[in-house]
Amino acid sequence: MIRFLDMREKLKDKDYPCLCLFGNDGWVRHKAVSNVCEAYNVPNDGFSIDVLESPVFDDIKLACATPALFCDKKIVVCENFVLPQGAKAQTVKKDISALISRCDGSYCLVFVTDTDKGFDFDGMEKVNCNRLDKDSICKWIISYGKRQQVTIERLAAEKLAQYCLNDMSRVAIETQKLIDYGEVTVSSVEDLVHKDAEHVVYDLSQVIVRKNAERALELYRGLIVSGEEPRALFGLLYNFYRRAYYVKTAAYSAEELAGLLGVKTGAVEFAKDTAARYKPMQLKKALELFETADSKLKAFLDENEVMNMLIMQLIAL
């Protein structure tokens, strides 16, 4: 099995007749397809890449048998391929394995899928395209900078990943934006990359945890002045503490919690960092404070006064 970050080097060393790009990150899977095309010098000209949606074996066989018009190799991308049920599954597996074994270098068969379950064809190599962790994202940022002849320090890469909540689709866009600007430094990241709302709430939570009342209220007022609505900040802060409570009390991984709560993995990692500073009962009390504040907001009390009081009560935990 090949890691996504290693596939460029692996593709330089070997001509793979078939690849399975599997994982839970759509950006990573899409980029992996681009890496295959770049490694084999296959242009996206409409004649050298066939993208098959929910194909059957005959579709795949025909696409592989049809040569590219303007280059030596054709890329056949199969999305949402599903094996038939029962005895037919084994027949199709044998047919695809035979197709791979007969490959003379004129095509590369690429399966793109969420999971590699069932994809065990002979002669096929798998590429792990799951969500990248923070360390891997930082390595990608630094490596991408090198390819663009721009030096990116580790601290700047970490700051960029944090601001984007480790979301590779955002990381890729913001990295290119900074490279186009001319430099990728901690200062340029802070000045030019818009913080994800979750990161803003994380900053506020860290000040609250440190029991710095003056700084917490100052940060809150700054958010209001910048255009944030008190009710919106209440919702973000409540959801943040709710995640922190789940992280503290539930036996799930960050990725599993992200799926259950419908948020990015980076948001759960931020909550995990805050949860480590609280006891479970303190987080439970925090959620009770949010319930009381919510009742006040629904009773149309002054929103800023309610939020100021909530922040002070959280600091007092």
Buried (B, 14 or more C-beta within 10 A) or exposed (E): EBEBBEBBEBBEEEEBBBBBBBBBBBBBBBBBBEBBBEBBEBEEEEBBBBBBEEBEBEBBBEBBEBEBEEBEBBBBBBBEBEBEEEEEEEEBBEBBBEBBEEBEEBBBBBBBBBEBEEBEBEBBBBBBBBBBBBEBBBBBBBBBBEEEEBEBEEEBBBBBBBBBBBBBBBBBEBBEEBBEEEBBBBEBBEEBBEBBBBBBBBBBBBBBBEEBBEBBBEBBEEBBEEEBEBEEBBBBBBBBBBBBBBBBEEEBEBBEBBBEBEBBBBBBBBBBBBBEBBEEEBBEBBEEBBEEBBEBBEEEEEBEEBBBBBBEBBBEB
